[in-house]
Amino acid sequence: MDYRDEVFIAVAENLNFSKAAEELFISQPAVTKHIKELESKLATALFERKGNKVYLTKSGKLVYRSLKQIKQQYRDLEYELGRLNEAFNGSLRIGASSTISQYIIPKVIAAFHKRYPKIDLYLLNGNSFEMEQKLLDNEIDLALVENDSSRSNIKYIDFLDDEIVVVTGSNSVYSKKKVLSLTDLQSLPIVLREKGSGTLEVIYKSLAKQNVFIDKLNIFIHLGSTEAIKNFLCEFDGIALVSEKAIEKELRLKEITKLDLKGMRLNRKFRIALMQGHEVSATKLFMEFLSNYNF
């Protein structure tokens, strides 16, 4: 692949010449020049404009699929040569859900980089459904998610157990309760994660099995991260449902109190998600490392 191919892929994935230029750190006229040269070389139009929007032509879609395959084959070659010489290099794009990216994966990535310093790592984070979409859009090589729903074209592999627990601020009036019933859970003011969060999905499904439904809870607010929830609990007289992995430090410092939920456990699995049939290059290496990591 030459540089014009890389420029074409950037434009095809952004469908925007300006965004592709920013991504590649070159000027927009330079992007236009490279695309025109590639179209001249291939003797076909690769993009068409309709109003202010840019679309791939049929030829453009064919070229994009082919160049992506070539790029992936080159990355696979880098990996196999590294395995042969025990000198791994290449790159790996990881997407991780909010809880995993904040509380689980940083130490794994640090250890992986120490073991394989020539592999360039890129980490994106968001909620589980956003990460699955980035995987489907080929923006990442694998996703680390916490939801328990599955898409048919994605392969899932469990890598770590987790439990969602009820917590309250240590100064809250509810910190002395120690044990909550399902009736308490429905009546007390509660803070939850946002829609699209894997944590919220697990809570929804687990409670539904007990005939307790989210819309019947006394929800005070939905927040976009577990950190936001923990900070909110410092000033809020209520409860929250969060990953136990996310509150280890606060429990040690006695800033947060964990409450038992009578007769119920909200267990789940953190999972690796990757496209079916796409276990390639550095992805394999990272999966092996993650599976054997001592958490």
Secondary structure, 3 states (H helix, E strand, C coil): CCHHHHHHHHHHHHCCHHHHHHHHCCCHHHHHHHHHHHHHHHCCCCEEEECCEEEECHHHHHHHHHHHHHHHHHHHHHHHHHHHHCCCCEEEEEEEEHHHHHHCHHHHHHHHHHHCCCEEEEEEEECHHHHHHHHHCCCCCEEEECCCCCCCCEEEEEEEEEEEEEEEECCCHHHHCCEECHHHHHHCCEEEECCCCHHHHHHHHHHHCCCCCHHHCCEEEEECCHHHHHHHHCCCCCEEEEEHHHCHHHHHCCCEEEEEECCCCEEEEEEEEEECCCCCHHHHHHHHHHHHCCC
